[in-house]
Amino acid sequence: MSQPEVLCRWRGAIASHFQHLSKPQARVLAGYSLGIAMAKRCALAATAEALAVLGKPDTVERRLQRFLSNARIDWAVSSQALAAWVLAAFSGTLVVLLVDETSLQDKLKVMSVCLAYRGRAIPLAWWCYRPQHWPLAQVALIGRLLQQVAAGMPAGKTVLVQADRGIGCSPQLLQRIQALGWSYLVRVQGQVRLRLPDGRCVAFQELLTQPARAWSGWVWAFKKAHWQRCWAVAHWQRPHEQPWLLLTNWPNAQGHWYGVRMWEELAFRDLKSGGWEWQRSRVWEPEHANRLWLAMALAYVWTLSLGTQVIRHKALRQELTRGKRWAHSVFRLGLRWLRRCISLGRELLCDLLLIPHVPILSKTVV
């Protein structure tokens, strides 16, 4: 397939899932996301140069600029449409949502909710803002993003939300997650006070003092919130310097499940220095950055989808990698396949194929 053919099919897929966008807006979004994946950069000039099919680089760059500054494009509605598309294409019954904040030097911060997927994390909802200028209180902001994702969640899915110590130490957030009918597995500070069934009150860190140990049981946490009942899991594996002190409302949860949260860090690296080079975008206005994230997220999930196609077909793996095992991520394989198809005129999947590897956590939950 040539680049014009790929763009035409990709634009059709986007138009069918982003029905709130006009035809010109869907056309630019399709071109923007394709250009990011082709250039492996999200900077306007580099993306425009990769889209020769749309016209002169300066003309295309100006078109992309207008897309970012177009207030009529509601990025929140668009991210909700993206989340619905991703979750509908995701074949797993267990949905692990990762909540975290990342920053762009001292320019911007982003709170995001991502779908854990094959060692990476797909952005489903996000909000960009300037440092120290929260658009909402933290719990309200995360709650808003989770609600957006919940609106597109298919029936029959089991949802587990994970968060780190900077976010997970909020009883109000845990209550919001539980109110959605979801489970949570969050890491908390060692100083968090727990009341044990025998009536003792201890700091969480006192329950596990040596590595290669584990502890779990029912506790009451958050004294100031009138003692919220939950399941505590203390997990300390070598060579980690500190234990994972976790709270959950899922008694079957295992300590090693929390390792999935690290996939979001790898995804942030892909969006920055390891992939789209967000740090070089020079898009500092939060409203504009939110629309840029839409294009980046769309390019990212499509690339992961193409990488999934490669992993599932032995002939494609042999064509793109060396040896029986490959050392490349699903993201890297997707990039290779996209460029190879366009360079050689090969058939390319212009839709989403998201099939998780099983088991994602444990046979207990898949």
C-alpha positions, 0 to 999 in steps of 0.5 A, spaced: 500 500 500 502 506 498 502 512 503 495 515 499 492 508 500 494 508 507 492 515 509 485 513 505 483 507 509 486 510 516 482 516 515 475 512 514 477 508 520 477 514 524 471 517 521 467 511 523 469 512 530 470 519 531 463 521 528 463 528 532 469 530 528 467 534 521 470 530 515 476 535 514 478 535 522 478 527 521 482 528 515 487 532 519 487 527 525 488 521 520 494 525 517 497 527 523 497 521 527 500 517 520 505 523 520 507 522 527 508 514 526 512 515 519 517 521 522 517 518 529 516 525 531 510 529 533 514 536 532 510 539 527 515 540 522 518 533 522 511 530 521 509 535 516 515 533 512 513 526 512 506 527 509 508 529 502 501 526 500 498 532 503 502 537 500 507 542 501 511 541 508 509 548 510 502 548 508 501 541 511 505 544 518 500 550 518 494 545 517 497 541 523 497 548 527 490 550 526 488 543 528 492 544 535 489 551 536 482 549 534 477 550 540 472 547 536 475 540 537 473 538 544 479 533 546 475 530 552 470 528 547 475 525 542 479 522 548 472 518 550 471 516 543 478 513 542 477 510 549 471 507 546 474 504 540 480 501 544 476 498 549 472 495 544 478 492 540 481 489 546 479 482 547 481 481 554 476 480 559 481 483 564 482 491 563 488 494 567 488 501 568 494 505 570 493 512 573 500 516 573 502 523 572 508 525 567 511 532 566 515 535 560 520 539 564 518 545 567 513 546 561 507 541 562 504 536 566 499 530 564 495 526 568 493 520 564 489 513 565 492 508 560 490 501 558 496 496 560 498 492 554 503 488 552 509 491 556 506 498 554 500 502 556 495 506 551 493 513 553 485 513 554 484 519 558 488 525 559 489 532 561 495 537 560 496 543 565 502 547 567 505 545 573 502 548 580 496 550 576 491 544 577 485 544 573 481 540 578 483 537 585 487 531 584 482 526 586 476 530 582 481 530 576 482 523 576 475 521 578 473 525 571 478 521 567 476 515 570 469 517 569 470 518 561 473 511 561 467 508 564 463 511 559 466 507 554 467 500 558 464 494 554 459 490 559 463 484 562 469 487 563 473 486 570 477 492 571 483 493 576 486 500 577 493 501 579 496 507 582 503 509 585 504 512 592 503 519 590 496 518 588 494 511 591 494 514 598 487 517 598 481 514 601 477 518 597 480 516 590 479 509 592 472 510 594 470 513 587 474 507 584 469 502 588 463 506 586 464 505 579 464 497 580 471 496 579 477 494 583 484 497 585 491 495 587 495 502 589 501 503 593 501 507 599 507 510 604 510 506 609 507 511 614 500 509 613 497 507 619 493 500 619 488 497 624 489 489 624 483 485 626 486 484 633 485 491 634 493 493 634 494 499 630 501 499 626 505 503 621 504 499 614 512 498 614 512 495 620 509 488 617 514 487 613 522 488 615 526 483 610 526 482 603 524 475 600 518 476 604 510 477 603 504 478 608 497 479 606 490 480 610 484 484 612 485 491 615 482 498 616 486 504 613 486 511 613 484 513 620 482 520 618 477 517 613 474 513 619 477 507 618 476 504 611 476 496 610 481 493 605 486 488 603 493 489 605 499 486 601 506 487 603 511 484 597 518 485 598 522 481 592 530 482 591 533 486 588 528 491 590 530 496 596 524 497 599 517 493 599 511 494 595 506 496 600 499 495 597 492 496 598 486 493 594 479 491 595 480 484 591 483 479 596 485 475 591 490 480 589 498 478 589 503 483 590 507 481 583 501 484 580 503 491 581 509 490 576 504 491 571 504 499 573 511 500 570 509 499 563 506 506 564 513 508 565 515 505 558 509 508 555 511 515 557 518 513 554 515 511 548 512 518 547 518 522 549 525 520 547 524 513 545 519 514 540 514 521 538 519 526 542 514 529 545 519 534 549 521 537 542 514 539 540 515 546 543 507 545 544 506 548 551 499 551 551 495 546 555 489 546 550 494 545 544 497 539 548 491 536 549 490 535 542 497 533 540 496 528 545 490 525 541 494 525 535 500 522 539 495 517 542 492 515 536 499 514 533 501 510 539 495 505 539 495 504 531 503 502 532 501 497 538 496 494 534 501 493 528 506 490 533 501 485 535 499 483 528 507 482 527 507 478 534 501 473 532 504 471 525 510 467 525 512 469 518 512 477 519 516 476 525 521 472 521 521 478 516 522 483 521 527 480 526 533 475 527 533 468 531 527 465 534 526 470 539 526 477 538 528 483 543 524 488 540 517 491 544 511 491 540 512 498 539 518 497 535 515 491 531 509 496 529 514 501 527 518 496 523 512 493 520 508 500 518 514 503 514 516 496 511 509 496 508 509 503 505 516 502 502 514 496 499 507 497 497 505 491 502 498 490 505 497 494 512 491 493 517 488 500 518 484 498 524 485 496 531 487 489 533 489 489 541 490 481 543 493 481 550 498 476 552 495 471 557 495 471 563 497 478 564 497 477 571 495 470 574 491 465 572 486 467 578 484 473 574 484 471 566 
